[in-house]
């Protein structure tokens, strides 16, 4: 049976954003023995028209993660998704991690396909999904040995071009955690 825990709501203009560490996905269990990594979805931009281009010169949607802890967190076992029903949609690249109080940027452009060399076509930080400008739920999940635990989830509504939703200050989990403003990809959102 799906679990539905209360989500903290944050309003910015006419766009509501729900922030929480659980949503109605079937794979999450409250009784998991896994310890949640100290990583949160810190900022996202669902309509990147002119803000920042990836290495291929494309203005793709993006998600920024932030490590709230005091030690490096390895990406093994971490997954991003835009569908709570499929929380293990895209695995973060193995052999990499995020430093304490560090940031990691992932391009949400549905371009993680195999290139001619067998490597991801635009690099290993390009997800297998795009972000919806009309709103959806972003999910960060940790899964190891057949167990999984929801690390973070953000439900958002309709988005405007080149305006990101960001936790201010970085890693904030309060009721007003997410605020809309000028994007700060791979850098602090301020205080």
C-alpha positions as CSV (number, residue, x, y, z in Angstrom):
1,X,0.0,0.0,0.0
2,X,1.4,3.4,-0.9
3,X,2.5,5.7,1.9
4,X,1.5,9.3,2.0
5,X,3.3,11.4,4.5
6,X,2.6,15.1,5.0
7,X,4.5,17.4,2.7
8,X,5.6,20.8,3.6
9,X,4.1,23.5,1.4
10,X,5.9,26.5,0.1
11,X,4.1,29.1,-2.0
12,X,5.8,31.5,-4.4
13,X,3.5,33.6,-6.5
14,X,0.9,31.4,-8.1
15,X,3.1,28.3,-8.1
16,X,2.9,25.9,-5.2
17,X,5.8,23.7,-4.4
18,X,5.5,20.7,-2.0
19,X,8.7,19.6,-0.4
20,X,9.2,16.4,1.6
21,X,11.1,13.2,2.0
22,X,8.3,10.9,1.0
23,X,5.5,10.8,-1.6
24,X,3.1,8.1,-2.7
25,X,5.6,5.8,-4.5
26,X,5.1,2.1,-3.9
27,X,8.8,1.2,-3.6
28,X,9.4,3.4,-0.5
29,X,9.1,1.8,2.9
30,X,9.1,3.5,6.2
31,X,10.7,0.4,7.8
32,X,13.8,0.3,5.6
33,X,17.1,-0.3,7.4
34,X,18.8,2.0,4.9
35,X,20.1,5.3,6.2
36,X,19.1,8.3,4.1
37,X,22.1,10.0,2.5
38,X,22.6,13.7,3.4
39,X,21.7,14.9,-0.1
40,X,18.7,17.0,-1.1
41,X,17.2,18.4,-4.3
42,X,18.5,21.9,-3.8
43,X,17.4,23.7,-7.0
44,X,15.8,22.9,-10.3
45,X,15.0,24.8,-13.5
46,X,12.3,23.2,-15.7
47,X,12.3,25.9,-18.4
48,X,15.9,26.8,-19.3
49,X,15.7,29.1,-22.2
50,X,18.8,31.3,-21.7
51,X,20.3,30.6,-18.2
52,X,23.1,28.1,-18.7
53,X,24.1,25.8,-21.6
54,X,25.5,22.3,-21.2
55,X,28.8,21.3,-22.8
56,X,26.9,20.7,-26.1
57,X,25.6,24.3,-26.1
58,X,22.1,23.2,-25.3
59,X,19.8,25.0,-22.8
60,X,18.5,21.9,-21.1
61,X,16.4,21.6,-17.9
62,X,18.5,20.8,-14.8
63,X,18.4,19.6,-11.2
64,X,21.0,20.6,-8.6
65,X,21.7,18.3,-5.6
66,X,23.3,19.6,-2.4
67,X,25.1,17.6,0.3
68,X,23.9,18.9,3.7
69,X,26.4,16.6,5.6
70,X,30.0,16.8,6.7
71,X,31.3,13.9,4.6
72,X,31.4,13.1,0.9
73,X,28.4,11.1,-0.3
74,X,29.0,8.6,-3.2
75,X,26.4,8.4,-5.9
76,X,26.1,4.6,-5.9
77,X,22.6,3.6,-5.1
78,X,21.1,7.1,-5.7
79,X,18.4,7.6,-8.3
80,X,16.6,10.6,-9.8
81,X,13.1,10.4,-11.3
82,X,10.2,12.6,-12.4
83,X,7.7,9.9,-11.5
84,X,7.1,8.8,-7.9
85,X,5.7,5.5,-9.3
86,X,9.1,4.8,-11.0
87,X,11.6,6.1,-8.4
88,X,14.6,4.2,-9.8
89,X,14.2,5.8,-13.3
90,X,17.8,7.1,-13.6
91,X,20.9,6.1,-11.6
92,X,23.4,8.7,-10.7
93,X,26.8,8.0,-12.2
94,X,28.9,5.4,-10.3
95,X,32.4,6.3,-9.2
96,X,31.4,9.8,-8.4
97,X,30.2,11.7,-5.4
98,X,29.3,15.0,-3.9
99,X,31.6,16.7,-1.3
100,X,30.3,17.9,2.1
101,X,28.4,21.2,1.5
102,X,29.0,20.6,-2.2
103,X,26.7,20.8,-5.3
104,X,26.1,18.5,-8.3
105,X,24.3,19.5,-11.4
106,X,22.4,17.1,-13.6
107,X,21.0,17.9,-17.0
108,X,17.4,16.7,-17.5
109,X,17.3,16.3,-21.3
110,X,16.5,12.7,-22.0
111,X,19.9,12.4,-23.6
112,X,21.7,9.6,-21.7
113,X,21.6,7.3,-24.6
114,X,24.7,5.4,-25.8
115,X,26.9,7.2,-28.2
116,X,29.2,5.6,-30.8
117,X,31.9,4.9,-28.2
118,X,29.4,3.2,-25.8
119,X,29.6,6.2,-23.4
120,X,26.5,8.3,-22.7
121,X,26.0,10.6,-25.7
122,X,26.4,13.9,-23.8
123,X,28.0,12.6,-20.6
124,X,27.1,10.8,-17.5
125,X,25.3,13.7,-15.9
126,X,22.4,13.7,-18.5
127,X,19.3,12.0,-17.3
128,X,16.8,9.8,-19.1
129,X,14.0,12.3,-18.6
130,X,13.0,15.9,-19.1
131,X,11.4,18.2,-16.6
132,X,7.8,19.2,-17.3
133,X,7.1,23.0,-17.5
134,X,3.5,22.2,-16.5
135,X,4.6,20.6,-13.2
136,X,5.3,17.2,-11.8
137,X,7.1,15.5,-8.9
138,X,10.9,15.2,-8.6
139,X,12.2,12.2,-6.6
140,X,15.6,11.3,-5.1
141,X,15.8,7.7,-3.9
142,X,18.5,5.6,-2.3
143,X,18.3,1.8,-3.2
144,X,20.7,-0.9,-2.1
145,X,20.2,-4.7,-1.8
146,X,16.5,-4.8,-2.7
147,X,15.6,-2.0,-0.2
148,X,14.9,1.6,-1.1
149,X,14.2,4.7,0.8
150,X,12.9,8.1,-0.5
151,X,15.5,10.7,0.2
152,X,13.7,13.8,-1.0
153,X,10.7,14.7,-3.1
154,X,9.5,18.0,-4.6
155,X,6.1,18.5,-6.2
156,X,5.8,21.6,-8.3
157,X,3.3,23.4,-10.5
158,X,3.6,25.4,-13.8
159,X,7.0,27.0,-14.3
160,X,8.2,30.2,-15.9
161,X,11.2,30.5,-18.3
162,X,14.6,31.0,-16.6
163,X,13.2,31.2,-13.1
164,X,14.4,28.4,-10.8
165,X,13.0,27.0,-7.6
166,X,15.7,26.8,-4.9
167,X,16.1,26.0,-1.3
168,X,17.2,29.2,0.5
169,X,19.4,28.8,2.4
170,X,21.0,25.7,0.7
171,X,19.5,22.5,2.1
172,X,16.6,24.3,3.9
173,X,13.9,21.9,4.8
174,X,11.5,24.3,6.5
175,X,8.0,25.2,5.4
176,X,9.3,28.0,3.2
177,X,12.2,25.9,1.8
178,X,11.7,26.5,-1.9
179,X,11.6,30.0,-3.3
180,X,11.5,31.2,-6.9
181,X,14.3,33.5,-8.3
182,X,17.4,33.9,-10.3
183,X,19.0,30.5,-11.1
184,X,22.3,29.7,-9.4
185,X,23.3,26.3,-11.0
186,X,26.2,24.5,-9.3
187,X,26.5,27.3,-6.7
188,X,25.0,28.5,-3.4
189,X,21.4,29.8,-3.5
190,X,22.3,32.4,-0.8
191,X,20.6,33.0,2.5
